[in-house]
């Protein structure tokens, strides 16, 4: 049997997951600085199957505008280089003795604005997930038996406060990432 406290706790956990997922999505968006997780979406064909780049190589960012990719198996360097080149990141990797250097081009103002639009869409997806958690919690509260209407109303207010708190967290993360992307 669910209690009011348990329902609010479950809703909070759902909202927490939504904010975390949005932050993860934000980290994949390129800002002015190189970040190893920028290549997380790249898939490489090795040993006859498609694998994520981070499963076949280590990625580091020794300088603000350069990524270094060190294949675990030097024989796969060509396949990794091709996968990075074919990705939609618009970068030109170069293989230097089994180590792949990926210089990041300077971003244009136009590209920055496009990325901000993508960030806003990702943030909206996060807000929707937070609202779903609140609605789910509210529905469970309405179905509770043996609880007074006043307690249900009070719990709904608590649920709304939790919702507002997580929307604010998401907006703060969005604002921070947006500033990072627009920074020249």
C-alpha positions as CSV (number, residue, x, y, z in Angstrom):
1,X,0.0,0.0,0.0
2,X,1.4,3.4,-1.0
3,X,1.6,6.3,1.4
4,X,1.6,10.0,0.6
5,X,5.3,10.2,1.6
6,X,6.1,7.2,-0.7
7,X,4.2,8.8,-3.7
8,X,6.0,12.1,-3.3
9,X,9.3,10.3,-2.9
10,X,8.7,8.3,-6.1
11,X,7.8,11.4,-8.0
12,X,10.9,13.2,-6.7
13,X,13.0,10.2,-7.9
14,X,11.4,10.4,-11.4
15,X,12.1,14.1,-11.6
16,X,15.7,13.6,-10.5
17,X,16.1,11.1,-13.3
18,X,14.7,13.5,-15.8
19,X,17.1,16.3,-14.8
20,X,20.1,13.9,-14.9
21,X,19.1,12.6,-18.3
22,X,18.8,16.2,-19.6
23,X,22.3,17.1,-18.1
24,X,23.7,14.0,-19.9
25,X,22.1,15.1,-23.1
26,X,23.5,18.6,-22.6
27,X,27.1,17.2,-22.1
28,X,26.9,15.7,-25.6
29,X,26.4,19.1,-27.2
30,X,29.6,20.8,-28.3
31,X,30.7,23.9,-26.6
32,X,33.8,25.9,-27.5
33,X,36.0,23.5,-25.5
34,X,36.9,19.9,-26.3
35,X,35.3,17.3,-24.1
36,X,35.9,13.5,-24.4
37,X,32.2,12.7,-24.3
38,X,31.7,14.7,-27.5
39,X,32.6,11.4,-29.3
40,X,30.2,9.3,-27.3
41,X,27.7,9.0,-30.2
42,X,30.4,7.8,-32.7
43,X,30.0,4.1,-33.6
44,X,32.9,2.1,-35.1
45,X,32.8,-1.1,-37.1
46,X,35.4,-3.4,-35.5
47,X,35.7,-7.2,-35.6
48,X,32.5,-7.3,-37.7
49,X,30.2,-5.5,-35.3
50,X,29.3,-1.9,-34.5
51,X,30.6,-0.6,-31.2
52,X,30.7,2.7,-29.4
53,X,34.0,4.5,-29.8
54,X,34.6,4.6,-26.0
55,X,34.6,0.7,-26.1
56,X,37.5,0.5,-28.6
57,X,39.6,3.5,-27.7
58,X,40.3,6.0,-24.9
59,X,39.4,9.6,-25.6
60,X,41.1,12.6,-23.9
61,X,41.2,16.4,-24.3
62,X,44.8,17.5,-23.7
63,X,44.1,20.9,-25.1
64,X,40.9,23.1,-25.3
65,X,40.5,22.5,-29.0
66,X,42.0,19.0,-29.6
67,X,40.7,15.5,-28.8
68,X,43.1,12.6,-28.7
69,X,41.8,9.1,-29.5
70,X,44.0,6.2,-28.4
71,X,42.8,2.9,-29.9
72,X,43.1,-0.1,-27.6
73,X,44.1,-2.1,-30.7
74,X,46.4,0.0,-33.0
75,X,45.2,-2.1,-36.0
76,X,41.7,-0.5,-35.6
77,X,43.0,3.1,-36.0
78,X,41.9,3.4,-39.6
79,X,38.3,2.2,-38.8
80,X,38.1,4.6,-35.9
81,X,39.4,7.5,-38.0
82,X,36.8,6.7,-40.7
83,X,34.0,6.5,-38.1
84,X,34.9,9.9,-36.6
85,X,35.2,11.5,-40.1
86,X,31.8,10.0,-41.2
87,X,30.0,11.2,-38.0
88,X,27.9,14.3,-38.1
89,X,30.4,16.2,-35.9
90,X,32.0,18.0,-38.8
91,X,35.6,17.2,-37.7
92,X,38.7,16.1,-39.7
93,X,40.7,13.5,-37.6
94,X,44.3,12.7,-38.5
95,X,46.1,9.5,-37.7
96,X,49.6,9.9,-36.3
97,X,51.2,6.5,-35.6
98,X,48.2,4.9,-34.2
99,X,47.1,7.9,-32.2
100,X,44.2,9.9,-33.7
101,X,44.2,13.7,-33.3
102,X,40.8,15.4,-33.7
103,X,41.2,19.2,-34.0
104,X,38.0,21.0,-33.4
105,X,37.2,23.9,-35.8
106,X,36.2,27.3,-34.4
107,X,32.4,27.4,-34.1
108,X,30.5,30.1,-36.1
109,X,27.9,32.3,-34.5
110,X,25.3,30.6,-36.6
111,X,26.4,27.1,-35.4
112,X,26.3,28.3,-31.8
113,X,22.7,29.5,-32.2
114,X,21.7,26.2,-33.8
115,X,23.2,24.3,-30.8
116,X,21.3,26.6,-28.4
117,X,18.0,25.6,-30.2
118,X,19.0,22.0,-29.8
119,X,19.7,22.6,-26.1
120,X,16.2,24.2,-25.7
121,X,14.5,21.2,-27.3
122,X,16.4,18.8,-25.0
123,X,15.4,21.0,-22.0
124,X,11.8,20.9,-23.1
125,X,12.0,17.1,-23.2
126,X,13.3,17.2,-19.6
127,X,10.5,19.5,-18.5
128,X,7.9,17.1,-20.1
129,X,9.4,14.2,-18.2
130,X,9.3,16.2,-14.9
131,X,5.6,17.0,-15.6
132,X,4.9,13.4,-16.3
133,X,6.4,12.4,-12.9
134,X,4.2,15.1,-11.2
135,X,1.0,13.9,-13.1
136,X,1.8,10.3,-12.2
137,X,2.2,11.2,-8.5
138,X,-1.0,13.3,-8.6
139,X,-3.0,10.4,-10.1
140,X,-1.7,8.0,-7.4
141,X,-2.7,10.5,-4.7
142,X,-6.2,10.7,-6.0
143,X,-6.6,6.9,-5.9
144,X,-5.4,6.7,-2.2
145,X,-8.0,5.3,0.1
146,X,-8.4,6.1,3.8
147,X,-6.7,9.5,3.4
148,X,-8.6,12.8,4.1
149,X,-9.1,15.3,1.2
150,X,-7.1,17.9,3.2
151,X,-4.1,15.5,3.3
152,X,-4.4,14.8,-0.4
153,X,-4.6,18.6,-1.2
154,X,-1.5,19.2,1.1
155,X,0.4,16.4,-0.7
156,X,-0.5,17.9,-4.1
157,X,1.0,21.2,-3.0
158,X,4.1,19.4,-1.9
159,X,4.3,17.6,-5.2
160,X,4.0,21.0,-7.0
161,X,6.8,22.4,-4.9
162,X,9.0,19.5,-5.8
163,X,8.0,20.0,-9.5
164,X,9.0,23.7,-9.3
165,X,12.3,22.8,-7.7
166,X,13.3,20.4,-10.4
167,X,12.2,22.7,-13.2
168,X,14.4,25.4,-11.7
169,X,17.3,22.9,-11.5
170,X,16.8,22.0,-15.2
171,X,16.6,25.7,-16.2
172,X,19.8,26.5,-14.3
173,X,21.6,23.6,-16.1
174,X,20.3,24.9,-19.4
175,X,21.4,28.4,-18.7
176,X,24.9,27.2,-17.7
177,X,25.3,25.1,-20.8
178,X,23.9,27.8,-23.1
179,X,26.4,30.3,-21.7
180,X,29.2,27.7,-22.3
181,X,28.0,27.2,-26.0
182,X,27.8,30.9,-26.7
183,X,31.2,31.7,-25.1
184,X,33.7,32.7,-27.8
